[in-house]
Amino acid sequence: MSARSTQEYSWDELKNEFLGELQKMQRCLHHFIDDLTAISGYAQLAQSKTDGSATELDKIIHTVEKSMVMLRACIANLTDFERKYS
């Protein structure tokens, strides 16, 4: 294999890995946005109730915690990717 072919292969490998990481990030961010939308809806429900229903508040807390786990995973993936190529 020539030096040029090896270099092109390395660039293709790097490009494919980068695109794979971007796709993971996109999926994670879409889930995060969906959860934030749910948080907003649950918060609006809680606001409209005069009794301050604990059920809606529990849903808000659960959704926020799930969102934070996903956000931390996104950050970890980006950090690992950055370390690998810096």
Secondary structure, DSSP 4 states (H G I P E B T S, - for coil): --HHHHHHHHHHHHHHHHHHHHHHHHHHHHHHHHHHHHHHHHHHHHHH-SS--HHHHHHHHHHHHHHHHHHHHHHHHHHHHHHHH-
